[in-house]
């Protein structure tokens, strides 16, 4: 499965939702189809 790409402008919302979720980083990334590592292109 390919993780979705997040725009720089989206990061504040992503981080806020993560903090509000109460999930671990791994669990949140799995739920949101995000990569746990930074993939630079």
PyMOL CGO cylinders between C-alpha atoms (Angstrom):
from pymol import cmd
from pymol.cgo import CYLINDER

trace = [
    CYLINDER, 0.00, 0.00, 0.00, 1.28, 3.45, -0.86, 0.3, 1, 1, 1, 1, 1, 1,
    CYLINDER, 1.28, 3.45, -0.86, 1.11, 6.09, 1.83, 0.3, 1, 1, 1, 1, 1, 1,
    CYLINDER, 1.11, 6.09, 1.83, -0.44, 9.39, 0.96, 0.3, 1, 1, 1, 1, 1, 1,
    CYLINDER, -0.44, 9.39, 0.96, 1.73, 12.48, 0.61, 0.3, 1, 1, 1, 1, 1, 1,
    CYLINDER, 1.73, 12.48, 0.61, 1.25, 15.38, 2.99, 0.3, 1, 1, 1, 1, 1, 1,
    CYLINDER, 1.25, 15.38, 2.99, 1.80, 18.94, 1.83, 0.3, 1, 1, 1, 1, 1, 1,
    CYLINDER, 1.80, 18.94, 1.83, 3.83, 21.24, 4.05, 0.3, 1, 1, 1, 1, 1, 1,
    CYLINDER, 3.83, 21.24, 4.05, 0.74, 23.36, 4.61, 0.3, 1, 1, 1, 1, 1, 1,
    CYLINDER, 0.74, 23.36, 4.61, -1.12, 20.31, 5.98, 0.3, 1, 1, 1, 1, 1, 1,
    CYLINDER, -1.12, 20.31, 5.98, 1.38, 19.43, 8.72, 0.3, 1, 1, 1, 1, 1, 1,
    CYLINDER, 1.38, 19.43, 8.72, -0.02, 21.66, 11.48, 0.3, 1, 1, 1, 1, 1, 1,
    CYLINDER, -0.02, 21.66, 11.48, -3.42, 19.94, 11.12, 0.3, 1, 1, 1, 1, 1, 1,
    CYLINDER, -3.42, 19.94, 11.12, -1.85, 16.47, 10.92, 0.3, 1, 1, 1, 1, 1, 1,
    CYLINDER, -1.85, 16.47, 10.92, 0.17, 17.09, 14.08, 0.3, 1, 1, 1, 1, 1, 1,
    CYLINDER, 0.17, 17.09, 14.08, -2.84, 18.51, 15.91, 0.3, 1, 1, 1, 1, 1, 1,
    CYLINDER, -2.84, 18.51, 15.91, -4.98, 15.50, 14.98, 0.3, 1, 1, 1, 1, 1, 1,
    CYLINDER, -4.98, 15.50, 14.98, -2.17, 13.17, 16.08, 0.3, 1, 1, 1, 1, 1, 1,
    CYLINDER, -2.17, 13.17, 16.08, -1.90, 14.85, 19.48, 0.3, 1, 1, 1, 1, 1, 1,
    CYLINDER, -1.90, 14.85, 19.48, -5.67, 14.76, 19.94, 0.3, 1, 1, 1, 1, 1, 1,
    CYLINDER, -5.67, 14.76, 19.94, -5.86, 11.09, 18.91, 0.3, 1, 1, 1, 1, 1, 1,
    CYLINDER, -5.86, 11.09, 18.91, -4.05, 9.69, 21.94, 0.3, 1, 1, 1, 1, 1, 1,
    CYLINDER, -4.05, 9.69, 21.94, -2.53, 7.07, 19.63, 0.3, 1, 1, 1, 1, 1, 1,
    CYLINDER, -2.53, 7.07, 19.63, 1.12, 6.09, 19.33, 0.3, 1, 1, 1, 1, 1, 1,
    CYLINDER, 1.12, 6.09, 19.33, 2.98, 7.42, 16.30, 0.3, 1, 1, 1, 1, 1, 1,
    CYLINDER, 2.98, 7.42, 16.30, 2.84, 3.97, 14.69, 0.3, 1, 1, 1, 1, 1, 1,
    CYLINDER, 2.84, 3.97, 14.69, -0.89, 3.50, 15.32, 0.3, 1, 1, 1, 1, 1, 1,
    CYLINDER, -0.89, 3.50, 15.32, -1.73, 6.99, 14.05, 0.3, 1, 1, 1, 1, 1, 1,
    CYLINDER, -1.73, 6.99, 14.05, 0.33, 6.55, 10.89, 0.3, 1, 1, 1, 1, 1, 1,
    CYLINDER, 0.33, 6.55, 10.89, -1.27, 3.17, 10.19, 0.3, 1, 1, 1, 1, 1, 1,
    CYLINDER, -1.27, 3.17, 10.19, -4.75, 4.62, 10.67, 0.3, 1, 1, 1, 1, 1, 1,
    CYLINDER, -4.75, 4.62, 10.67, -4.05, 7.61, 8.43, 0.3, 1, 1, 1, 1, 1, 1,
    CYLINDER, -4.05, 7.61, 8.43, -2.01, 5.74, 5.76, 0.3, 1, 1, 1, 1, 1, 1,
    CYLINDER, -2.01, 5.74, 5.76, 1.09, 7.78, 6.57, 0.3, 1, 1, 1, 1, 1, 1,
    CYLINDER, 1.09, 7.78, 6.57, 4.69, 6.63, 6.53, 0.3, 1, 1, 1, 1, 1, 1,
    CYLINDER, 4.69, 6.63, 6.53, 6.34, 6.58, 9.94, 0.3, 1, 1, 1, 1, 1, 1,
    CYLINDER, 6.34, 6.58, 9.94, 9.65, 7.59, 8.32, 0.3, 1, 1, 1, 1, 1, 1,
    CYLINDER, 9.65, 7.59, 8.32, 10.54, 10.62, 6.26, 0.3, 1, 1, 1, 1, 1, 1,
    CYLINDER, 10.54, 10.62, 6.26, 10.68, 9.80, 2.56, 0.3, 1, 1, 1, 1, 1, 1,
    CYLINDER, 10.68, 9.80, 2.56, 12.49, 12.49, 0.65, 0.3, 1, 1, 1, 1, 1, 1,
    CYLINDER, 12.49, 12.49, 0.65, 11.98, 12.68, -3.09, 0.3, 1, 1, 1, 1, 1, 1,
]
cmd.load_cgo(trace, "trace")
